[in-house]
């Protein structure tokens, strides 16, 4: 998408018309030129839609995670994780995940010794 946008930006109106005429003269195609601003707007709308979909997917994942953490008796770290979710603090969340991985590894190691 970005490559096409770059190509469109690099074409002047005269170049675009010359290219259009050239294509039409050697084929049966009739080409309607697009307004560059319309194309930019369409590209931005598509990008916005993709980002919105991604945000929605992440929100769904966070909500599923919260529901999972709120259902059951887990390690006290769950409260810290939920707090990091609510504050949108990805630094603390990342640190908590590292801590959780260490706890999981330590538990697996302890279980394997018996």
C-alpha positions as CSV (number, residue, x, y, z in Angstrom):
1,X,0.0,0.0,0.0
2,X,2.8,2.4,0.9
3,X,4.7,1.6,-2.4
4,X,1.6,2.4,-4.4
5,X,1.1,5.6,-2.5
6,X,4.7,6.6,-3.1
7,X,4.3,5.9,-6.8
8,X,1.1,8.0,-7.0
9,X,2.8,10.9,-5.2
10,X,5.7,10.8,-7.6
11,X,3.5,11.1,-10.7
12,X,2.6,14.6,-11.8
13,X,-0.8,15.2,-13.5
14,X,0.9,15.4,-16.9
15,X,2.8,12.1,-16.3
16,X,-0.4,10.4,-15.2
17,X,-2.3,11.7,-18.2
18,X,0.5,10.6,-20.5
19,X,0.6,7.1,-18.9
20,X,-3.2,6.9,-19.2
21,X,-3.2,7.9,-22.9
22,X,-0.4,5.4,-23.6
23,X,-2.2,2.5,-21.9
24,X,-5.5,3.4,-23.7
25,X,-3.7,3.6,-27.1
26,X,-2.3,0.1,-26.9
27,X,-5.3,-1.6,-25.2
28,X,-9.1,-1.4,-25.1
29,X,-9.0,-0.2,-21.5
30,X,-10.5,3.1,-20.6
31,X,-8.9,4.5,-17.5
32,X,-10.5,7.0,-15.1
33,X,-7.8,8.8,-13.2
34,X,-8.2,9.1,-9.4
35,X,-7.7,12.2,-7.5
36,X,-4.5,11.8,-5.4
37,X,-6.3,13.3,-2.3
38,X,-9.1,10.8,-2.7
39,X,-6.6,8.0,-2.9
40,X,-4.8,9.3,0.2
41,X,-8.1,9.5,2.1
42,X,-9.0,6.0,1.0
43,X,-5.5,4.7,2.2
44,X,-5.9,6.5,5.5
45,X,-9.4,5.0,6.0
46,X,-8.1,1.5,5.2
47,X,-5.2,2.0,7.7
48,X,-7.6,3.3,10.3
49,X,-9.9,0.4,9.8
50,X,-7.0,-2.1,10.2
51,X,-5.8,-0.3,13.4
52,X,-9.3,-0.2,14.8
53,X,-9.7,-4.0,14.2
54,X,-6.4,-4.7,15.9
55,X,-7.4,-2.6,18.9
56,X,-10.7,-4.5,19.1
57,X,-8.9,-7.8,19.0
58,X,-6.5,-6.7,21.8
59,X,-9.4,-5.4,23.9
60,X,-11.1,-8.8,23.5
61,X,-7.9,-10.6,24.6
62,X,-7.5,-8.3,27.6
63,X,-11.1,-8.8,28.6
64,X,-10.7,-12.6,28.3
65,X,-7.6,-12.4,30.4
66,X,-9.3,-10.3,33.0
67,X,-12.2,-12.7,33.2
68,X,-9.8,-15.7,33.5
69,X,-7.9,-14.0,36.3
70,X,-11.0,-13.0,38.2
71,X,-12.3,-16.5,38.1
72,X,-10.5,-18.7,40.5
73,X,-8.0,-18.6,43.3
74,X,-4.6,-17.6,41.8
75,X,-1.3,-16.3,43.1
76,X,-1.5,-12.8,44.5
77,X,0.4,-11.5,41.4
78,X,-3.0,-11.6,39.6
79,X,-4.0,-8.4,41.4
80,X,-0.9,-6.7,40.2
81,X,-1.6,-7.9,36.6
82,X,-5.2,-6.6,36.8
83,X,-4.0,-3.3,38.1
84,X,-1.4,-3.0,35.3
85,X,-4.2,-3.8,32.8
86,X,-6.4,-1.1,34.2
87,X,-3.6,1.5,34.2
88,X,-2.5,0.5,30.7
89,X,1.0,0.3,32.2
90,X,2.8,-2.1,29.8
91,X,6.1,-1.7,31.6
92,X,4.8,-3.0,34.8
93,X,2.8,-5.6,32.9
94,X,5.9,-6.8,31.2
95,X,7.8,-7.0,34.5
96,X,5.0,-9.0,36.0
97,X,5.0,-11.4,33.1
98,X,8.7,-12.0,33.6
99,X,8.1,-12.5,37.3
100,X,5.3,-14.9,36.5
101,X,7.5,-16.9,34.1
102,X,10.1,-17.2,36.8
103,X,7.5,-18.4,39.3
104,X,6.2,-20.9,36.8
105,X,9.8,-22.2,36.0
106,X,10.6,-22.4,39.7
107,X,7.4,-24.4,40.4
108,X,8.1,-26.8,37.5
109,X,11.6,-27.2,38.7
110,X,10.4,-27.9,42.3
111,X,7.8,-30.4,41.0
112,X,10.3,-32.3,38.9
113,X,12.6,-32.8,41.9
114,X,9.9,-35.0,43.7
